[in-house]
């Protein structure tokens, strides 16, 4: 795959589910696959920030019906993203890719606290920057964290890697005949209430004119192909 990348500065959001495999909440094989996909993309010369979910270990909202309050459950979910971040950093480093990891919640002596100026410096020095801990506040999803970090670093695009190949009117894993959208405006996505990304994240991207591409992450090479300009997945942007 030759040519220049279409995007120079990218924020990638990876769902925590991608770090799991079968009965393992955190799979080394899955981490290695993600790291290799990121490595191939990094080698195109782009600046890349990565926000990761933690649902493979703890998904805060699912704990509330069992008696854990939302505030506590959300912080448990944030800690899960730090665990995933440490695993990804390990595999990227093993692959020879310079990277750094920051957390929005303090994990003293383990992961440095998020500092935007340090993050920007690392990006300029061509390091992959992994951003864990969500926004650092309960009641906000890691999707919103991804949109916020995209704005902060000046990303040209927000890519969300999922288990489905785009945006559908209903969950295609439950409704196989659901209609797929190749492109939507921000307002259309908000009006439809799409489930693949929360409304706060879409609104934040709309306000800052950052397009969103939702794509299937577990197809080898998809991430790099998008960076190089191939039309894969579904895009949410100002105009169709």
C-alpha positions as CSV (number, residue, x, y, z in Angstrom):
1,X,0.0,0.0,0.0
2,X,1.8,3.1,-1.3
3,X,1.2,6.8,-1.1
4,X,0.7,9.4,1.6
5,X,-1.7,8.9,4.4
6,X,-5.0,10.9,4.1
7,X,-4.9,11.8,7.8
8,X,-1.8,13.1,9.6
9,X,-3.2,13.3,13.2
10,X,-5.7,10.7,14.3
11,X,-7.5,9.7,17.5
12,X,-8.3,6.0,17.6
13,X,-10.9,4.7,20.1
14,X,-10.7,0.9,20.8
15,X,-13.5,-0.8,22.7
16,X,-12.3,-2.8,25.7
17,X,-14.0,-5.9,24.2
18,X,-11.2,-6.2,21.7
19,X,-8.8,-7.0,24.5
20,X,-10.7,-10.1,25.4
21,X,-10.9,-13.5,23.8
22,X,-13.3,-16.3,24.6
23,X,-13.2,-16.8,28.4
24,X,-10.2,-14.5,28.9
25,X,-11.1,-10.9,29.9
26,X,-7.6,-9.8,28.8
27,X,-6.0,-11.9,26.1
28,X,-2.3,-11.5,25.1
29,X,-3.1,-12.7,21.6
30,X,-5.7,-9.9,21.3
31,X,-3.3,-7.3,22.6
32,X,-0.7,-8.5,20.1
33,X,-3.1,-8.2,17.2
34,X,-4.1,-4.7,18.2
35,X,-0.4,-3.7,18.6
36,X,0.4,-5.0,15.2
37,X,-2.5,-3.1,13.6
38,X,-1.3,0.1,15.3
39,X,2.3,-0.6,14.3
40,X,1.5,-0.9,10.6
41,X,-0.5,2.4,10.9
42,X,2.2,4.2,12.8
43,X,4.7,3.3,10.1
44,X,2.8,5.5,7.6
45,X,4.2,8.5,9.6
46,X,1.1,9.7,11.3
47,X,0.6,11.1,14.8
48,X,-1.7,8.7,16.7
49,X,-3.5,8.9,20.1
50,X,-5.3,5.9,21.3
51,X,-8.2,5.9,23.8
52,X,-9.2,2.5,25.1
53,X,-12.3,1.2,26.8
54,X,-12.4,-1.2,29.8
55,X,-15.6,-3.2,29.2
56,X,-13.7,-6.4,28.9
57,X,-12.9,-6.3,32.6
58,X,-15.5,-4.0,34.1
59,X,-18.3,-2.2,32.4
60,X,-19.5,0.2,35.1
61,X,-23.2,0.5,34.1
62,X,-23.7,-3.3,34.3
63,X,-22.7,-3.3,38.0
64,X,-25.4,-0.9,39.1
65,X,-28.3,-3.3,39.1
66,X,-26.3,-5.6,41.4
67,X,-26.0,-3.0,44.1
68,X,-22.8,-1.0,43.2
69,X,-23.5,2.7,43.0
70,X,-22.8,4.4,39.7
71,X,-20.0,6.6,41.0
72,X,-18.1,3.6,42.3
73,X,-18.8,1.5,39.2
74,X,-17.6,4.1,36.8
75,X,-14.3,4.4,38.6
76,X,-13.9,0.7,38.5
77,X,-14.4,0.9,34.8
78,X,-11.8,3.6,34.5
79,X,-9.3,1.5,36.4
80,X,-10.0,-1.3,33.8
81,X,-8.9,1.0,31.0
82,X,-5.6,1.6,32.8
83,X,-5.0,-2.2,32.9
84,X,-5.8,-2.4,29.2
85,X,-3.5,0.5,28.5
86,X,-0.6,-1.1,30.4
87,X,-1.0,-4.3,28.3
88,X,-1.1,-2.4,25.0
89,X,2.0,-0.4,26.0
90,X,3.8,-3.6,26.7
91,X,3.0,-5.1,23.3
92,X,3.8,-1.9,21.4
93,X,7.1,-1.5,23.2
94,X,7.9,-5.2,22.4
95,X,7.2,-4.5,18.7
96,X,9.7,-1.6,18.8
97,X,7.2,1.2,18.7
98,X,7.9,4.2,20.9
99,X,4.8,4.9,23.0
100,X,3.7,6.5,26.2
101,X,0.7,5.9,28.5
102,X,-1.2,8.5,30.5
103,X,-4.2,8.1,32.8
104,X,-6.9,10.7,33.7
105,X,-7.0,9.1,37.1
106,X,-4.0,9.0,39.3
107,X,-2.1,5.7,39.6
108,X,0.9,7.0,41.3
109,X,4.2,5.2,40.5
110,X,2.5,3.1,37.8
111,X,1.1,5.5,35.1
112,X,1.6,9.2,34.9
113,X,-1.3,11.5,35.2
114,X,-2.7,13.0,31.9
115,X,-1.0,16.2,31.0
116,X,-2.0,17.7,27.6
117,X,1.3,19.5,27.0
118,X,3.3,16.3,27.6
119,X,0.9,14.4,25.3
120,X,1.4,16.9,22.5
121,X,5.1,16.8,23.0
122,X,5.1,13.0,22.8
123,X,3.1,13.2,19.6
124,X,5.5,15.6,18.0
125,X,8.3,13.2,18.9
126,X,6.4,10.5,17.0
127,X,5.3,8.4,19.9
128,X,2.1,6.6,20.1
129,X,0.2,8.0,23.0
130,X,-2.2,5.7,24.9
131,X,-4.8,7.6,26.9
132,X,-6.5,5.7,29.7
133,X,-8.9,6.6,32.6
134,X,-11.7,8.0,30.4
135,X,-12.3,11.6,31.2
136,X,-11.3,11.1,34.8
137,X,-14.9,11.7,35.9
138,X,-17.8,9.4,36.5
139,X,-21.0,9.5,34.4
140,X,-19.0,10.0,31.2
141,X,-18.2,7.2,28.7
142,X,-14.9,6.4,27.1
143,X,-16.5,7.5,23.8
144,X,-16.9,11.0,25.2
145,X,-13.3,10.7,26.5
146,X,-12.2,9.9,22.9
147,X,-14.1,12.9,21.5
148,X,-12.6,15.2,24.2
149,X,-9.0,14.0,23.5
150,X,-9.5,14.3,19.8
151,X,-10.4,18.0,20.3
152,X,-7.5,18.5,22.7
153,X,-4.8,17.1,20.5
154,X,-6.2,18.7,17.3
155,X,-7.0,15.4,15.6
156,X,-8.3,15.5,12.0
157,X,-10.5,12.5,12.5
158,X,-11.9,10.2,15.3
159,X,-11.8,6.5,14.4
160,X,-13.9,4.1,16.5
161,X,-12.9,0.4,16.1
162,X,-15.8,-1.9,16.8
163,X,-17.0,-5.4,16.2
164,X,-19.4,-4.3,13.5
165,X,-18.5,-2.9,10.1
166,X,-20.2,0.5,10.4
167,X,-23.3,2.2,11.7
168,X,-26.7,0.5,11.5
169,X,-30.2,1.5,12.3
170,X,-30.3,-1.4,14.8
171,X,-27.6,-3.7,16.2
172,X,-26.7,-6.0,13.2
173,X,-25.6,-8.8,15.6
174,X,-29.2,-9.0,16.8
175,X,-31.0,-7.8,13.7
176,X,-29.1,-9.2,10.6
177,X,-31.3,-7.3,8.2
178,X,-30.7,-3.9,9.8
179,X,-30.0,-1.1,7.4
180,X,-26.4,0.1,7.2
181,X,-25.5,3.8,6.7
182,X,-22.4,4.6,4.7
183,X,-22.6,8.2,5.7
184,X,-24.5,10.4,8.1
185,X,-24.5,14.0,9.2
186,X,-23.9,14.7,12.9
187,X,-27.6,15.8,13.2
188,X,-28.8,12.6,11.5
189,X,-26.7,10.5,13.8
190,X,-28.1,12.3,16.9
191,X,-31.7,12.2,15.6
192,X,-31.5,8.4,15.0
193,X,-29.9,7.9,18.4
194,X,-27.3,5.5,17.0
195,X,-26.1,3.0,19.6
196,X,-22.6,2.5,18.4
197,X,-21.4,5.9,19.9
198,X,-23.0,8.0,22.6
199,X,-24.6,11.3,21.8
200,X,-22.3,13.4,24.0
201,X,-19.3,12.2,21.9
202,X,-21.1,13.0,18.6
203,X,-22.2,16.4,19.8
204,X,-18.6,17.3,20.9
205,X,-17.3,16.2,17.5
206,X,-20.0,18.2,15.7
207,X,-19.1,21.4,17.7
208,X,-15.5,21.0,16.6
209,X,-16.1,19.6,13.1
210,X,-14.2,16.3,13.7
211,X,-15.5,13.5,11.4
212,X,-16.1,10.1,13.0
213,X,-15.5,6.8,11.2
214,X,-16.9,3.6,12.7
215,X,-15.3,0.5,11.4
216,X,-14.6,-3.2,12.0
217,X,-11.4,-3.3,14.0
218,X,-10.8,-7.0,13.9
219,X,-10.2,-7.2,10.1
220,X,-6.5,-7.2,9.5
221,X,-5.3,-4.1,7.8
222,X,-8.5,-2.1,8.1
223,X,-7.0,0.6,10.3
224,X,-4.2,1.3,7.9
225,X,-6.5,1.2,4.9
226,X,-8.6,3.9,6.4
227,X,-5.6,6.1,7.2
228,X,-4.5,5.7,3.6
229,X,-7.9,7.0,2.3
230,X,-9.9,3.8,1.6
231,X,-13.6,4.2,2.3
232,X,-14.3,1.6,5.0
233,X,-17.1,1.5,7.6
234,X,-19.4,4.5,8.1
235,X,-18.6,8.1,8.4
236,X,-20.4,10.9,10.4
237,X,-19.5,14.4,9.3
238,X,-21.0,17.8,8.6
239,X,-22.1,17.1,5.0
240,X,-22.7,13.8,3.2
